[in-house]
Amino acid sequence: MAENTKKLVGKVALVTGGSRGLGAEIARALADEGADVAISYAVSEQKAQAVTRGIEIKGVRTAAFQADQGIPAQPEGLIQAVVSQFGGLDILVNNAAVSIPGLVGSPKTDMAAMDRQWAVNALGVIATIRAAAKVMRNGGRIISVGSGVATRVGTEGLADYAGSKAAVVGYSKGAARDLASRNITINVGAGWSHGYRHGCTLRVENGRHDVDVGDQALRSFGRDRRRSCFSGKSRSVLHYRRST
């Protein structure tokens, strides 16, 4: 892609859980558009380094940071480390998450694992948004990878996972209003799949668009970049915008 056609040159992006799967694909896509890209990982250092090596050859700055967002203090430290190394933050993609099934009321359900799921999927995402909002430059973009089960649960054993994802939708609605005066948008890409999502397509649409965050549409003028990733019949759509 020619340098003058890249839309994110000069921007700094952070993708949590960027060492594999969808997170790694998002990180590469942002780099393809010219953004400097930081990724975080919990345990997969070798995989994270492999991703950054692939991004580095695209001619942008990149680095991997170890952080477990299920530990309350770590999201703040992650954001500070990224800003210290890259000089700012423009785009946050909350991709890191865990999915742990368990029946409500069943003695076989691992309650510690359920608590861990809430810590990573809900409280960790919220802590990362809070920390990023303090330092994100005006006009920034925050995108959280959501799930269709946040609004419709089609099978048993997903109550805690669904609740943790629904919490992010609700928080994003409120935070979007709080940050609107700084032209920072917050969106949740709702979708789910088994395993990792690949086979990604990229398209650009110009003009005015409605972007759903749960049941609330946020409108803005500018360009709406949609990254759609498919695995079988499942779909995840992420929105990240750049003002004209």
C-alpha positions in Angstrom: 0.0 0.0 0.0 1.4 3.4 -1.0 2.4 5.6 1.9 0.2 8.4 0.8 -2.9 6.1 0.8 -2.4 4.9 4.3 -5.0 6.4 6.7 -3.3 5.9 10.1 0.2 7.2 9.5 1.4 9.0 12.7 -1.1 7.2 14.9 -0.3 5.0 17.8 -2.4 1.9 18.4 -2.6 -0.6 21.2 -4.1 -4.0 20.7 -4.6 -6.1 23.9 -4.2 -9.8 23.5 -2.4 -9.2 20.2 -0.1 -12.2 20.3 -2.4 -14.5 18.3 -5.7 -15.0 16.5 -7.9 -12.0 16.0 -5.7 -9.7 18.0 -2.7 -10.4 15.8 -4.8 -9.9 12.7 -6.0 -6.5 13.9 -2.5 -5.5 14.8 -1.3 -6.3 11.3 -4.2 -4.5 9.7 -3.5 -1.3 11.7 0.2 -1.5 10.7 -0.8 -2.0 7.1 -2.6 1.4 7.4 0.6 3.0 8.7 -0.1 3.0 12.5 2.6 2.3 15.0 1.3 -0.7 16.9 1.8 -2.0 20.4 0.4 -5.3 21.5 0.0 -6.9 24.9 0.2 -10.5 25.9 -0.4 -12.4 29.1 1.9 -15.5 28.7 2.7 -16.0 25.0 5.9 -14.0 24.8 7.3 -15.9 21.8 4.1 -15.6 19.8 4.0 -11.9 20.7 7.6 -11.4 19.5 6.8 -13.2 16.2 3.9 -10.8 15.6 6.0 -7.7 16.2 8.7 -9.0 13.9 6.1 -9.4 11.2 4.8 -5.9 11.9 8.3 -4.3 12.0 9.0 -5.2 8.4 6.0 -3.1 7.4 8.1 0.0 8.3 6.3 1.0 11.5 7.3 1.1 15.1 6.1 -1.8 17.2 6.6 -3.5 20.6 5.1 -6.2 22.8 4.3 -5.6 26.5 3.5 -8.3 29.0 0.3 -7.5 30.9 -2.5 -9.5 32.5 -5.6 -7.3 32.5 -7.2 -9.7 35.0 -4.9 -8.2 37.6 -6.3 -4.7 38.6 -3.1 -2.7 38.6 -1.7 -3.9 35.3 -3.9 -2.1 32.7 -2.7 1.3 34.1 0.9 0.2 33.9 0.4 -1.1 30.3 -1.0 2.2 29.1 1.8 4.1 30.8 4.5 1.9 29.2 3.0 2.3 25.7 2.8 6.1 26.0 6.3 6.2 27.4 7.8 4.3 24.5 5.6 5.6 21.6 4.9 9.2 22.8 1.1 8.9 22.8 -2.0 6.9 22.2 -4.6 7.3 19.5 -6.3 3.9 19.1 -7.1 1.2 21.7 -8.5 -2.2 20.7 -9.7 -4.2 23.7 -9.3 -7.7 22.3 -8.0 -9.7 25.3 -10.6 -12.0 26.8 -11.3 -15.4 28.1 -14.3 -17.7 27.7 -15.0 -20.2 30.5 -18.3 -22.1 30.5 -20.0 -23.0 33.7 -23.6 -23.7 34.7 -25.2 -21.3 37.3 -25.8 -23.3 40.5 -23.8 -26.3 39.5 -21.3 -27.7 42.1 -19.0 -28.5 39.2 -18.7 -24.9 38.1 -15.2 -23.5 39.0 -16.2 -20.2 40.8 -12.6 -19.0 40.8 -12.5 -19.4 37.0 -15.8 -17.5 36.8 -14.3 -14.6 38.9 -11.3 -14.6 36.7 -13.5 -14.3 33.6 -15.2 -11.3 35.0 -11.8 -9.8 36.0 -10.5 -10.1 32.5 -13.5 -9.5 30.3 -15.2 -6.8 32.2 -13.2 -5.2 35.0 -9.9 -5.4 33.0 -11.5 -3.8 29.9 -13.0 -1.1 32.0 -9.7 -0.4 33.7 -7.9 -0.2 30.4 -10.5 2.2 29.0 -10.1 4.4 32.1 -6.3 4.4 31.9 -6.4 5.1 28.1 -8.9 7.9 28.4 -6.5 9.9 30.7 -3.8 10.0 28.0 -5.5 9.4 24.6 -5.2 12.3 22.2 -8.3 14.1 21.1 -10.0 12.3 18.2 -8.9 8.9 19.4 -10.7 5.7 18.9 -11.6 2.9 21.5 -12.9 -0.4 20.1 -13.8 -3.4 22.3 -14.3 -6.9 20.8 -17.7 -7.9 22.0 -19.9 -11.0 21.6 -23.4 -11.7 20.4 -24.2 -13.5 23.6 -24.1 -10.1 25.4 -27.7 -9.6 24.1 -28.8 -13.2 23.2 -27.6 -16.4 24.9 -28.5 -19.4 22.9 -27.0 -22.2 25.0 -26.5 -23.1 28.6 -23.3 -22.5 30.6 -22.6 -19.0 29.2 -24.3 -16.8 31.9 -21.0 -15.4 33.3 -19.4 -15.0 29.9 -22.5 -13.2 28.5 -22.7 -11.0 31.6 -19.1 -10.0 31.3 -19.5 -9.0 27.7 -22.8 -7.2 28.3 -21.0 -5.1 31.0 -18.6 -3.8 28.4 -21.5 -2.7 26.2 -23.1 -0.8 29.0 -19.9 0.8 30.1 -19.1 1.8 26.6 -22.4 3.6 26.2 -21.7 5.8 29.2 -18.0 6.3 28.4 -18.8 7.4 24.8 -20.9 10.2 26.2 -18.2 11.2 28.7 -15.5 11.4 26.0 -17.6 12.9 23.2 -16.4 16.4 23.9 -12.8 15.3 23.0 -14.0 13.6 19.8 -13.1 10.2 21.1 -15.5 7.5 20.0 -16.1 4.2 21.7 -17.5 1.2 19.8 -18.1 -2.5 20.5 -17.8 -5.0 17.7 -20.4 -7.7 18.4 -19.7 -11.2 17.2 -18.4 -14.6 18.2 -16.7 -17.6 16.8 -15.2 -20.9 17.9 -11.5 -20.8 17.9 -9.6 -17.9 16.2 -11.0 -15.7 13.5 -9.2 -15.4 10.2 -10.0 -14.7 6.6 -10.3 -11.0 7.1 -11.6 -8.5 4.6 -11.1 -4.7 4.7 -13.3 -2.1 3.1 -13.6 1.7 3.4 -16.9 3.6 3.2 -17.1 7.4 3.0 -19.8 9.6 4.3 -22.1 9.4 7.3 -22.7 6.1 9.1 -24.4 4.8 12.2 -22.3 2.5 14.4 -24.2 0.4 16.9 -23.0 0.1 20.4 -25.5 -2.3 21.8 -28.8 -0.8 21.0 -27.5 2.8 20.8 -26.3 4.3 17.5 -23.5 6.8 17.6 -23.2 9.1 14.5 -20.2 10.9 13.2 -18.9 12.3 10.0 -15.7 10.9 8.4 -14.5 7.6 7.2 -15.7 4.3 8.7 -13.2 1.5 8.3 -14.8 -1.8 8.9 -12.7 -4.9 9.5 -14.8 -8.0 9.2 -13.4 -11.4 10.2 -15.1 -14.6 9.5 -14.8 -18.2 10.7 -17.5 -20.4 9.3 -20.8 -18.6 9.7 -19.7 -16.4 12.6 -18.8 -12.8 12.2 -17.0 -10.1 14.1 -17.1 -6.5 12.9 -14.8 -3.8 14.3 -15.1 -0.1 13.5 -12.3 2.4 13.7 -12.8 5.9 12.4 -10.6 8.7 11.3 -12.0 12.2 11.0 -11.6 14.0 7.7 
